[in-house]
């Protein structure tokens, strides 16, 4: 049993004043000249890709879909788009879209040009005033609200403000490749870039299938402990997270799924008692060396931890932030390969 690692808000004004200002500044959105197009899943983009359509956006068409919060959204134009999470900004560009605004993480972790795209605050503290000032015709936000993904502006307030300003907003929940696939189906249907759906989704999915086939450990079903290394300690991850989902697809058993108490009441003793076959450590920052230091500070002097088979036999792997903290999007298959190698040590 064995592994390795590697890649890639402020509500400044009271809401009422903000809405008043925005309604003066923004032109009213007219109705679409074309019919609607249901892009609620990847079906439209996928089907067009298979049929060999050129992938040019049909500018006269409005696109209607259901977002991940169950809201019907109609996008009449997509020339001025704001993405409120770095991975969403990257995905929108991968779908052939252009941006006028993005959250700060888009510039540091993804290929979004800060000289052409304005910042709208951190993804965890968005500046709604800045978003509206950009006069977007479409805004993309996270539908996840679990504390870690809080936007600083409630989803209800954001939706209300943008709706009053005549700006369509869509919420997406992306944790797994299937989530990314679903979102890209919507994006590529809006942009009309079926070719980019094939390149950045279909082919990636094929690579993932190949990686699972190559690195599957299902026949052995080894147990795995996944922890994120923070300055204040280790946090256990179950299969609901990105890394956990990948490990599950590869056929391993997450000890946190078997012992959910580890999620809320983690202790080294409990982890040692579980005696996992593998330990995967997620870097909770861009600096893997710092994450390694945090991990060592917690477990380095603990003799029981050092006595675990996974530790003694070199089956502990540090997984980098680019592949396991930030959504890898078109590089999702690389995450499967890295995790797969870790589980085949």
VOBA-1610 file (N, C-alpha, C; in pm, whole numbers, padded with zeros to 5 digits, always signed):
BEGIN
Unk+00085-00120+00000Unk+00000+00000+00000Unk+00088+00125+00000Unk+00066+00227-00087Unk+00157+00345-00101Unk+00108+00480-00162Unk+00217+00631-00200Unk+00194+00765-00277Unk+00292+00885-00286Unk+00242+01017-00338Unk+00311+01138-00389Unk+00230+01266-00386Unk+00276+01381-00461Unk+00191+01502-00480Unk+00240+01606-00582Unk+00156+01713-00635Unk+00183+01826-00729Unk+00075+01932-00761Unk-00007+02086-00910Unk-00063+02199-00986Unk-00159+02311-00939Unk-00161+02357-01058Unk-00223+02473-01035Unk-00259+02440-00932Unk-01593+04128+00047Unk-01727+04157+00001Unk-01783+04271+00088Unk-01806+04318+00097Unk-01838+04433+00172Unk-01962+04490+00111Unk-02055+04516+00187Unk-02170+04592+00139Unk-02134+04734+00176Unk-02069+04809+00087Unk-02014+04939+00121Unk-02122+05042+00146Unk-02239+05025+00090Unk-02351+05116+00111Unk-02469+05039+00164Unk-02556+05104+00238Unk-02680+05036+00279Unk-02750+04985+00154Unk-02817+04874+00166Unk-02876+04809+00050Unk-02972+04899-00025Unk-03055+04974+00047Unk-03153+05059-00020Unk-03085+05165-00106Unk-02981+05228-00049Unk-02910+05331-00123Unk-02841+05270-00244Unk-02785+05153-00223Unk-02715+05083-00331Unk-02809+05054-00447Unk-02928+05006-00414Unk-03024+04974-00518Unk-03067+05098-00594Unk-03088+05206-00519Unk-03130+05329-00585Unk-03024+05376-00684Unk-02897+05371-00638Unk-02788+05414-00724Unk-02777+05325-00846Unk-02791+05196-00824Unk-02775+05102-00934Unk-02885+05116-01038Unk-03005+05144-00993Unk-03117+05154-01086Unk-03104+05277-01174Unk-03039+05382-01121Unk-03015+05502-01201Unk-02904+05475-01301Unk-02801+05405-01253Unk-02683+05383-01337Unk-02704+05281-01446Unk-02789+05183-01423Unk-02802+05073-01516Unk-02920+05089-01611Unk-02899+05059-01740Unk-03012+05060-01833Unk-03097+04939-01806Unk-03225+04950-01834Unk-03313+04836-01813Unk-03281+04729-01915Unk-03290+04602-01870Unk-03264+04491-01962Unk-03386+04466-02047Unk-03371+04465-02178Unk-03483+04439-02267Unk-03506+04290-02281Unk-03616+04254-02341Unk-03644+04112-02362Unk-03560+04060-02477Unk-03532+03931-02474Unk-03448+03871-02577Unk-03522+03868-02710Unk-03445+03882-02818Unk-03507+03879-02950Unk-03531+03738-03000Unk-03459+03642-02941Unk-03476+03504-02983Unk-03551+03425-02879Unk-03568+03295-02905Unk-03636+03208-02810Unk-03544+03169-02698Unk-03595+03090-02603Unk-03514+03045-02491Unk-03452+02911-02522Unk-03343+02881-02450Unk-03272+02756-02470Unk-03248+02694-02335Unk-03302+02575-02309Unk-03287+02511-02180Unk-03150+02448-02169Unk-03063+02509-02088Unk-02927+02458-02069Unk-02909+02414-01927Unk-03008+02353-01867Unk-03001+02315-01726Unk-02901+02205-01700Unk-02859+02133-01800Unk-02757+02031-01783Unk-02657+02045-01896Unk-02563+01951-01902Unk-02462+01954-02007Unk-02514+01901-02139Unk-02639+01857-02144Unk-02693+01790-02262Unk-02680+01874-02388Unk-02719+02002-02382Unk-02718+02085-02502Unk-02578+02098-02559Unk-02481+02133-02474Unk-02345+02149-02521Unk-02288+02017-02569Unk-02317+01911-02495Unk-02265+01779-02532Unk-02319+01733-02666Unk-02449+01750-02685Unk-02511+01707-02811Unk-02457+01786-02928Unk-02439+01916-02910Unk-02386+01999-03017Unk-02243+01962-03051Unk-02166+01928-02947Unk-02028+01888-02970Unk-02023+01762-03055Unk-02111+01667-03024Unk-02114+01541-03098Unk-02157+01563-03243Unk-02244+01662-03265Unk-02295+01685-03400Unk-02198+01765-03486Unk-02089+01814-03424Unk-01987+01886-03499Unk-02021+02030-03528Unk-02111+02091-03453Unk-02146+02231-03473Unk-02024+02319-03447Unk-02017+02432-03516Unk-01897+02515-03513Unk-01866+02574-03378Unk-01964+02596-03293Unk-01938+02650-03161Unk-01941+02800-03155Unk-02005+02868-03250Unk-02018+03013-03244Unk-02144+03049-03167Unk-02132+03148-03078Unk-02246+03187-02996Unk-02355+03249-03084Unk-02479+03215-03054Unk-02592+03275-03124Unk-02637+03397-03045Unk-02590+03513-03086Unk-02608+03634-03007Unk-02754+03676-02991Unk-02842+03631-03084Unk-02982+03673-03076Unk-03062+03588-02979Unk-03003+03482-02928Unk-03075+03389-02843Unk-03063+03424-02695Unk-03172+03401-02624Unk-03168+03407-02478Unk-03157+03263-02430Unk-03090+03243-02318Unk-03069+03108-02266Unk-03132+03097-02128Unk-03220+03002-02112Unk-03287+02981-01984Unk-03247+02846-01927Unk-03213+02844-01800Unk-03172+02721-01733Unk-03209+02729-01586Unk-03197+02619-01518Unk-03222+02614-01374Unk-03088+02602-01303Unk-03058+02695-01210Unk-02929+02690-01142Unk-02933+02589-01027Unk-02825+02581-00952Unk-02814+02479-00847Unk-02894+02509-00722Unk-02960+02624-00717Unk-03052+02654-00608Unk-03196+02641-00656Unk-03215+02585-00775Unk-03348+02563-00830Unk-03414+02685-00888Unk-03337+02790-00916Unk-03393+02912-00970Unk-03386+02912-01123Unk-03491+02958-01187Unk-03489+02974-01332Unk-03413+03101-01365Unk-03316+03092-01452Unk-03233+03206-01490Unk-03234+03221-01641Unk-03254+03343-01689Unk-03247+03370-01832Unk-03135+03470-01859Unk-03041+03431-01942Unk-02928+03517-01980Unk-02952+03566-02122Unk-02970+03697-02136Unk-02999+03756-02268Unk-02873+03803-02338Unk-02771+03832-02260Unk-02642+03875-02315Unk-02533+03827-02220Unk-02415+03798-02272Unk-02307+03752-02185Unk-02175+03822-02220Unk-02187+03951-02259Unk-02067+04027-02292Unk-01998+04083-02168Unk-02077+04108-02062Unk-02021+04167-01940Unk-02058+04076-01822Unk-01969+03985-01791Unk-01996+03884-01689Unk-01904+03903-01569Unk-01960+03885-01450Unk-01884+03889-01325Unk-01893+03752-01260Unk-01778+03695-01227Unk-01773+03565-01159Unk-01721+03587-01018Unk-01798+03542-00920Unk-01768+03572-00780Unk-01692+03461-00708Unk-01625+03377-00782Unk-01536+03276-00727Unk-01432+03246-00835Unk-01307+03230-00793Unk-01199+03212-00889Unk-01220+03097-00985Unk-01263+02983-00931Unk-01281+02866-01017Unk-01394+02887-01117Unk-01495+02967-01079Unk-01604+02997-01172Unk-01555+03090-01283Unk-01469+03185-01247Unk-01411+03275-01347Unk-01331+03195-01449Unk-01251+03102-01399Unk-01171+03017-01486Unk-01261+02932-01576Unk-01364+02873-01518Unk-01456+02788-01595Unk-01526+02869-01703Unk-01568+02992-01670Unk-01635+03076-01768Unk-01542+03104-01886Unk-01415+03130-01859Unk-01319+03153-01966Unk-01295+03025-02047Unk-01291+02911-01978Unk-01275+02783-02047Unk-01392+02755-02141Unk-01508+02815-02110Unk-01627+02799-02195Unk-01631+02904-02306Unk-01525+02985-02317Unk-01518+03086-02421Unk-01577+03219-02385Unk-01610+03237-02257Unk-01668+03363-02213Unk-01563+03465-02174Unk-01603+03592-02170Unk-01514+03699-02125Unk-01569+03759-01996Unk-01482+03819-01919Unk-01517+03873-01788Unk-01492+04022-01780Unk-01575+04091-01700Unk-01546+04230-01665Unk-01511+04239-01518Unk-01546+04135-01441Unk-01516+04136-01297Unk-01502+03995-01244Unk-01420+03982-01139Unk-01400+03851-01076Unk-01353+03871-00934Unk-01375+03770-00851Unk-01325+03775-00713Unk-01173+03766-00714Unk-01111+03812-00606Unk-00965+03825-00602Unk-00891+03694-00626Unk-00947+03581-00582Unk-00877+03454-00599Unk-00861+03414-00745Unk-00938+03475-00834Unk-00927+03443-00976Unk-00792+03487-01032Unk-00735+03593-00976Unk-00611+03648-01028Unk-00488+03574-00976Unk-00495+03524-00855Unk-00380+03455-00798Unk-00371+03308-00831Unk-00486+03245-00851Unk-00486+03099-00869Unk-00528+03053-01008Unk-00581+03142-01088Unk-00626+03104-01222Unk-00579+03208-01323Unk-00587+03173-01452Unk-00535+03260-01557Unk-00634+03369-01595Unk-00665+03456-01499Unk-00753+03570-01523Unk-00668+03696-01519Unk-00673+03775-01623Unk-00587+03893-01641Unk-00640+04013-01563Unk-00567+04053-01459Unk-00611+04164-01375Unk-00606+04299-01447Unk-00534+04306-01560Unk-00528+04432-01635Unk-00654+04451-01720Unk-00731+04343-01738Unk-00852+04350-01819Unk-00979+04323-01740Unk-00963+04265-01621Unk-01078+04226-01539Unk-01069+04294-01403Unk-01176+04355-01358Unk-01177+04426-01230Unk-01204+04331-01114Unk-01141+04359-01000Unk-01166+04280-00880Unk-01293+04327-00812Unk-01366+04232-00754Unk-01491+04266-00683Unk-01484+04219-00538Unk-01363+04207-00485Unk-01345+04164-00347Unk-01311+04017-00338Unk-01285+03974-00217Unk-01255+03833-00196Unk-01382+03751-00213Unk-01366+03626-00249Unk-01484+03540-00268Unk-01561+03525-00138Unk-01494+03545-00025Unk-01559+03535+00106Unk-01606+03670+00158Unk-01580+03778+00085Unk-01625+03912+00128Unk-01646+03998+00004Unk-01744+03962-00075Unk-01772+04032-00200Unk-01822+04174-00178Unk-01786+04263-00269Unk-01833+04401-00266Unk-01946+04415-00368Unk-02069+04409-00320Unk-02185+04412-00408Unk-02193+04543-00486Unk-02149+04652-00425Unk-02150+04781-00494Unk-02058+04777-00616Unk-01940+04717-00599Unk-01846+04707-00710Unk-01901+04621-00823Unk-01971+04515-00786Unk-02029+04427-00888Unk-02130+04504-00972Unk-02222+04574-00907Unk-02326+04647-00979Unk-02268+04761-01061Unk-02161+04825-01010Unk-02098+04936-01082Unk-02040+04893-01216Unk-02008+04766-01230Unk-01953+04715-01356Unk-02060+04695-01463Unk-02188+04715-01426Unk-02300+04699-01518Unk-02297+04563-01589Unk-02289+04456-01513Unk-02283+04324-01576Unk-02418+04283-01635Unk-02412+04196-01734Unk-02537+04139-01787Unk-02558+03997-01736Unk-02463+03947-01656Unk-02477+03814-01595Unk-02377+03804-01481Unk-02422+03753-01366Unk-02335+03735-01249Unk-02340+03590-01205Unk-02223+03533-01178Unk-02211+03393-01137Unk-02163+03388-00993Unk-02240+03322-00905Unk-02206+03316-00764Unk-02212+03172-00713Unk-02149+03149-00597Unk-02155+03016-00536Unk-02288+02996-00466Unk-02340+02875-00479Unk-02464+02840-00410Unk-02438+02770-00279Unk-02309+02751-00247Unk-02272+02685-00122Unk-02262+02790-00012Unk-02325+02765+00100Unk-02318+02859+00213Unk-02295+02779+00340Unk-02170+02735+00358Unk-02138+02649+00472Unk-02039+02713+00568Unk-02024+02845+00561Unk-01926+02910+00648Unk-01798+02935+00571Unk-01738+02827+00520Unk-01616+02842+00442Unk-01643+02917+00313Unk-01763+02900+00257Unk-01796+02960+00129Unk-01887+03081+00142Unk-01905+03133+00265Unk-01990+03250+00283Unk-01935+03365+00200Unk-02023+03443+00138Unk-01979+03548+00047Unk-01970+03686+00112Unk-02011+03698+00237Unk-02013+03829+00301Unk-02142+03902+00270Unk-02210+03860+00164Unk-02342+03910+00126Unk-02430+03787+00118Unk-02542+03788+00188Unk-02627+03669+00185Unk-02676+03644+00043Unk-02700+03519+00011Unk-02749+03486-00121Unk-02880+03557-00151Unk-02966+03566-00050Unk-03095+03632-00068Unk-03078+03780-00098Unk-02987+03848-00024Unk-02963+03990-00047Unk-02900+04014-00184Unk-02805+03927-00219Unk-02738+03942-00348Unk-02838+03925-00461Unk-02918+03821-00451Unk-03017+03795-00556Unk-03117+03910-00566Unk-03162+03960-00450Unk-03259+04068-00448Unk-03202+04195-00511Unk-03079+04231-00472Unk-03017+04353-00524Unk-02993+04344-00674Unk-02941+04231-00719Unk-02912+04216-00861Unk-03040+04209-00944Unk-03141+04144-00888Unk-03270+04135-00958Unk-03331+04274-00974Unk-03325+04354-00867Unk-03379+04490-00873Unk-03305+04574-00976Unk-03176+04543-00995Unk-03095+04616-01093Unk-03109+04559-01233Unk-03192+04455-01248Unk-03212+04396-01379Unk-03100+04306-01425Unk-03024+04252-01329Unk-02908+04168-01362Unk-02935+04023-01326Unk-02933+03932-01422Unk-02953+03790-01389Unk-02834+03735-01311Unk-02863+03654-01210Unk-02757+03591-01131Unk-02787+03443-01119Unk-02683+03362-01131Unk-02697+03217-01118Unk-02606+03168-01007Unk-02655+03072-00930Unk-02578+03013-00821Unk-02542+02868-00857Unk-02415+02835-00841Unk-02370+02699-00869Unk-02300+02640-00747Unk-02318+02509-00729Unk-02251+02435-00623Unk-02157+02335-00688Unk-02028+02361-00677Unk-01931+02275-00744Unk-01832+02216-00644Unk-01837+02085-00629Unk-01742+02013-00545Unk-01673+01902-00622Unk-01749+01832-00705Unk-01696+01719-00780Unk-01685+01750-00929Unk-01622+01659-01002Unk-01612+01677-01147Unk-01750+01679-01211Unk-01843+01597-01162Unk-01979+01597-01217Unk-02045+01733-01198Unk-02017+01800-01086Unk-02069+01935-01063Unk-02012+02032-01167Unk-01881+02023-01187Unk-01812+02106-01287Unk-01869+02080-01426Unk-01890+01953-01457Unk-01947+01913-01586Unk-02084+01976-01608Unk-02167+01972-01504Unk-02301+02030-01514Unk-02294+02181-01537Unk-02208+02250-01462Unk-02194+02394-01477Unk-02140+02431-01615Unk-02041+02356-01661Unk-01984+02385-01793Unk-02085+02360-01904Unk-02178+02267-01882Unk-02284+02246-01979Unk-02367+02371-01997Unk-02395+02438-01885Unk-02469+02564-01889Unk-02385+02672-01956Unk-02260+02687-01912Unk-02174+02792-01966Unk-02155+02779-02118Unk-02124+02657-02163Unk-02099+02637-02306Unk-02226+02650-02390Unk-02342+02622-02330Unk-02468+02645-02400Unk-02492+02795-02416Unk-02455+02873-02314Unk-02471+03018-02321Unk-02377+03078-02426Unk-02251+03036-02425Unk-02153+03092-02518Unk-02162+03031-02657Unk-02227+02915-02667Unk-02235+02847-02795Unk-02109+02773-02834Unk-02017+02754-02737Unk-01888+02691-02768Unk-01890+02542-02736Unk-01956+02467-02823Unk-01962+02322-02806Unk-01823+02259-02815Unk-01737+02320-02897Unk-01600+02269-02912Unk-01524+02276-02781Unk-01548+02381-02703Unk-01478+02395-02575Unk-01535+02302-02469Unk-01663+02268-02481Unk-01719+02167-02391Unk-01649+02034-02416Unk-01632+02001-02541Unk-01564+01875-02574Unk-01421+01875-02522Unk-01351+01987-02541Unk-01211+01996-02500Unk-01194+01996-02349Unk-01274+02078-02280Unk-01252+02100-02137Unk-01341+02020-02044Unk-01431+01940-02102Unk-01517+01854-02019Unk-01514+01710-02067Unk-01558+01688-02191Unk-01566+01551-02242Unk-01431+01481-02237Unk-01328+01546-02289Unk-01195+01483-02291Unk-01138+01468-02151Unk-01169+01562-02063Unk-01123+01551-01924Unk-01190+01431-01858Unk-01319+01413-01886Unk-01390+01299-01832Unk-01331+01167-01879Unk-01289+01164-02004Unk-01226+01043-02057Unk-01094+01014-01986Unk-01018+01120-01958Unk-00891+01103-01886Unk-00915+01055-01743Unk-01023+01103-01682Unk-01056+01059-01546Unk-01090+00910-01546Unk-01167+00867-01643Unk-01201+00724-01653Unk-01075+00641-01668Unk-00982+00690-01747Unk-00856+00619-01767Unk-00776+00613-01637Unk-00773+00724-01563Unk-00700+00728-01436Unk-00762+00633-01335Unk-00895+00629-01329Unk-00962+00539-01235Unk-00932+00394-01272Unk-00932+00366-01401Unk-00901+00230-01447Unk-00758+00192-01411Unk-00666+00285-01425Unk-00525+00258-01398Unk-00494+00245-01250Unk-00554+00331-01169Unk-00516+00340-01028Unk-00620+00286-00929Unk-00726+00225-00979Unk-00830+00176-00889Unk-00775+00080-00784Unk-00820+00098-00660Unk-00781+00009-00549Unk-00905-00062-00495Unk-01009-00066-00576Unk-01137-00122-00532Unk-01124-00267-00486Unk-01037-00342-00549Unk-01022-00483-00512Unk-00968-00501-00371Unk-00895-00401-00323Unk-00837-00407-00188Unk-00916-00324-00088Unk-00986-00222-00137Unk-01065-00130-00053Unk-00988-00084+00070Unk-00870-00025+00052Unk-00792+00021+00167Unk-00861+00136+00239Unk-00834+00149+00368Unk-00892+00259+00446Unk-00801+00382+00435Unk-00863+00499+00430Unk-00788+00623+00411Unk-00837+00730+00508Unk-00743+00799+00570Unk-00773+00916+00653Unk-00730+01038+00574Unk-00824+01130+00549Unk-00792+01254+00478Unk-00801+01369+00576Unk-00693+01446+00590Unk-00692+01559+00682Unk-00641+01683+00611Unk-00695+01799+00648Unk-00643+01927+00601Unk-00553+01982+00710Unk-00436+02031+00671Unk-00339+02081+00769Unk-00349+02233+00779Unk-00396+02280+00895Unk-00406+02423+00924Unk-00310+02459+01036Unk-00289+02589+01056Unk-00200+02634+01163Unk-00250+02592+01300Unk-00383+02577+01313Unk-00441+02542+01443Unk-00463+02392+01460Unk-00424+02313+01362Unk-00439+02169+01375Unk-00487+02103+01248Unk-00532+01979+01264Unk-00579+01900+01152Unk-00731+01891+01151Unk-00790+01895+01033Unk-00935+01883+01017Unk-00962+01765+00925Unk-01044+01672+00971Unk-01073+01552+00894Unk-01175+01580+00784Unk-01156+01518+00669Unk-01246+01534+00555Unk-01314+01402+00522Unk-01444+01406+00497Unk-01514+01284+00454Unk-01529+01285+00303Unk-01614+01198+00252Unk-01626+01186+00106Unk-01712+01293+00041Unk-01764+01387+00120Unk-01845+01495+00062Unk-01758+01604+00002Unk-01629+01606+00035Unk-01537+01704-00020Unk-01477+01657-00151Unk-01403+01746-00217Unk-01346+01712-00347Unk-01247+01596-00337Unk-01152+01604-00245Unk-01054+01496-00231Unk-01121+01366-00191Unk-01217+01375-00099Unk-01287+01255-00055Unk-01363+01188-00167Unk-01423+01268-00255Unk-01498+01213-00368Unk-01404+01141-00464Unk-01287+01198-00486Unk-01189+01135-00574Unk-01141+01002-00517Unk-01109+01003-00389Unk-01063+00881-00321Unk-01170+00773-00328Unk-01294+00813-00310Unk-01405+00716-00317Unk-01417+00658-00457Unk-01405+00742-00559Unk-01411+00694-00697Unk-01301+00594-00727Unk-01188+00610-00659Unk-01074+00520-00680Unk-01088+00389-00604Unk-01192+00378-00521Unk-01221+00253-00454Unk-01175+00239-00311Unk-01122+00346-00253Unk-01078+00340-00114Unk-01194+00373-00020Unk-01178+00338+00108Unk-01281+00362+00209Unk-01234+00473+00302Unk-01310+00580+00311Unk-01276+00694+00396Unk-01316+00662+00540Unk-01220+00664+00633Unk-01251+00628+00772Unk-01349+00726+00835Unk-01353+00850+00783Unk-01448+00948+00837Unk-01591+00915+00799Unk-01610+00841+00690Unk-01743+00794+00654Unk-01787+00683+00748Unk-01690+00603+00791Unk-01718+00492+00883Unk-01730+00541+01026Unk-01655+00647+01059Unk-01654+00703+01195Unk-01679+00854+01187Unk-01803+00896+01161Unk-01834+01039+01143Unk-01801+01127+01262Unk-01785+01069+01380Unk-01750+01150+01498Unk-01615+01218+01479Unk-01530+01164+01393Unk-01399+01223+01366Unk-01412+01363+01306Unk-01523+01389+01239Unk-01542+01518+01174Unk-01559+01631+01273Unk-01626+01603+01384Unk-01654+01708+01482Unk-01568+01697+01607Unk-01513+01580+01630Unk-01437+01559+01754Unk-01308+01484+01723Unk-01225+01544+01636Unk-01103+01476+01594Unk-00999+01474+01706Unk-00936+01361+01719Unk-00823+01348+01812Unk-00724+01252+01751Unk-00598+01271+01782Unk-00496+01182+01730Unk-00522+01039+01776Unk-00571+01027+01899Unk-00597+00894+01954Unk-00701+00820+01870Unk-00808+00892+01834Unk-00914+00829+01754Unk-00863+00791+01616Unk-00778+00876+01559Unk-00722+00846+01428Unk-00630+00725+01435Unk-00550+00718+01541Unk-00460+00605+01559Unk-00539+00476+01576Unk-00649+00485+01652Unk-00733+00368+01674Unk-00794+00319+01543Unk-00828+00412+01454Unk-00883+00374+01324Unk-00779+00304+01238Unk-00652+00337+01262Unk-00537+00275+01195Unk-00557+00264+01043Unk-00568+00378+00974Unk-00591+00375+00829Unk-00472+00319+00752Unk-00500+00261+00638Unk-00393+00211+00553Unk-00314+00325+00490Unk-00383+00436+00464Unk-00319+00553+00404Unk-00363+00680+00477Unk-00275+00779+00476Unk-00309+00912+00527Unk-00279+01012+00415Unk-00380+01089+00376Unk-00362+01193+00276Unk-00378+01328+00345Unk-00276+01412+00332Unk-00276+01543+00398Unk-00298+01650+00292Unk-00404+01729+00308Unk-00435+01834+00212Unk-00371+01965+00255Unk-00294+02025+00167Unk-00235+02156+00196Unk-00346+02260+00194Unk-00366+02328+00306Unk-00473+02428+00315Unk-00425+02566+00274Unk-00313+02572+00204Unk-00260+02698+00152Unk-00176+02666+00029Unk-00135+02771-00043Unk-00053+02750-00163Unk+00084+02694-00129Unk+00129+02720-00009Unk+00263+02679+00033Unk+00260+02540+00095Unk+00298+02441+00017Unk+00296+02303+00065Unk+00393+02284+00181Unk+00505+02355+00178Unk+00604+02344+00286Unk+00545+02390+00418Unk+00464+02497+00413Unk+00400+02546+00535Unk+00299+02445+00586Unk+00224+02386+00494Unk+00127+02282+00534Unk+00199+02164+00597Unk+00314+02128+00542Unk+00393+02018+00598Unk+00437+02054+00739Unk+00474+02179+00759Unk+00517+02224+00892Unk+00403+02215+00991Unk+00282+02256+00950Unk+00165+02246+01038Unk+00138+02101+01075Unk+00148+02014+00977Unk+00125+01871+01000Unk+00227+01817+01099Unk+00353+01850+01078Unk+00459+01801+01166Unk+00443+01852+01308Unk+00396+01977+01323Unk+00376+02034+01456Unk+00272+01956+01535Unk+00172+01905+01465Unk+00064+01832+01532Unk+00103+01689+01564Unk+00165+01622+01469Unk+00189+01477+01486Unk+00334+01437+01504Unk+00426+01531+01480Unk+00567+01496+01481Unk+00618+01430+01607Unk+00570+01476+01723Unk+00619+01423+01850Unk+00524+01322+01913Unk+00421+01283+01840Unk+00324+01188+01895Unk+00366+01046+01859Unk+00411+00973+01959Unk+00465+00839+01934Unk+00360+00742+01880Unk+00236+00758+01927Unk+00130+00668+01879Unk+00106+00689+01731Unk+00102+00817+01690Unk+00084+00847+01548Unk+00200+00792+01466Unk+00320+00814+01516Unk+00439+00766+01444Unk+00443+00614+01436Unk+00368+00550+01525Unk+00366+00404+01527Unk+00263+00343+01433Unk+00179+00425+01372Unk+00079+00373+01278Unk+00149+00311+01157Unk+00091+00205+01106Unk+00149+00137+00990Unk+00166+00231+00871Unk+00065+00314+00845Unk+00071+00405+00731Unk+00190+00500+00741Unk+00220+00543+00864Unk+00332+00635+00886Unk+00464+00560+00875Unk+00474+00448+00943Unk+00598+00370+00944Unk+00635+00320+00804Unk+00533+00288+00724Unk+00559+00229+00593Unk+00553+00329+00478Unk+00554+00459+00512Unk+00562+00563+00409Unk+00438+00582+00324Unk+00321+00558+00383Unk+00197+00575+00307Unk+00122+00701+00350Unk+00198+00807+00379Unk+00142+00939+00411Unk+00182+01031+00296Unk+00086+01098+00236Unk+00115+01184+00120Unk+00055+01322+00139Unk+00136+01424+00109Unk+00089+01562+00110Unk+00035+01595-00029Unk-00091+01635-00038Unk-00154+01670-00166Unk-00160+01821-00181Unk-00116+01873-00294Unk-00102+02017-00313Unk-00236+02089-00329Unk-00233+02219-00298Unk-00354+02301-00301Unk-00410+02318-00441Unk-00323+02327-00542Unk-00369+02352-00679Unk-00462+02242-00730Unk-00439+02120-00683Unk-00521+02007-00730Unk-00631+01966-00633Unk-00618+02005-00506Unk-00711+01952-00407Unk-00777+02056-00317Unk-00733+02182-00323Unk-00798+02289-00248Unk-00880+02375-00344Unk-00815+02422-00450Unk-00884+02499-00554Unk-00936+02400-00659Unk-01052+02431-00714Unk-01109+02341-00814Unk-01019+02336-00937Unk-00977+02218-00980Unk-00882+02206-01091Unk-00943+02223-01229Unk-01076+02221-01238Unk-01145+02244-01366Unk-01092+02155-01478Unk-01030+02213-01580Unk-00983+02133-01694Unk-00870+02039-01657Unk-00813+02055-01539Unk-00704+01967-01493Unk-00752+01866-01390Unk-00882+01842-01384Unk-00938+01752-01282Unk-00879+01611-01291Unk-00848+01567-01411Unk-00792+01433-01427Unk-00658+01421-01357Unk-00581+01529-01353Unk-00451+01526-01285Unk-00468+01499-01136Unk-00577+01550-01079Unk-00603+01525-00937Unk-00628+01377-00913Unk-00700+01315-01005Unk-00723+01170-00994Unk-00593+01092-01003Unk-00505+01132-01093Unk-00377+01063-01108Unk-00293+01076-00982Unk-00286+01196-00926Unk-00206+01218-00805Unk-00259+01138-00687Unk-00392+01140-00669Unk-00451+01062-00560Unk-00433+00913-00586Unk-00446+00874-00712Unk-00429+00733-00748Unk-00290+00683-00718Unk-00190+00763-00750Unk-00052+00725-00721Unk-00030+00713-00570Unk-00093+00801-00496Unk-00079+00798-00350Unk-00136+00670-00292Unk-00243+00621-00351Unk-00309+00500-00300Unk-00247+00372-00353Unk-00145+00385-00435Unk-00078+00267-00488Unk+00068+00260-00444Unk+00101+00326-00337Unk+00237+00321-00283Unk+00267+00184-00228
//
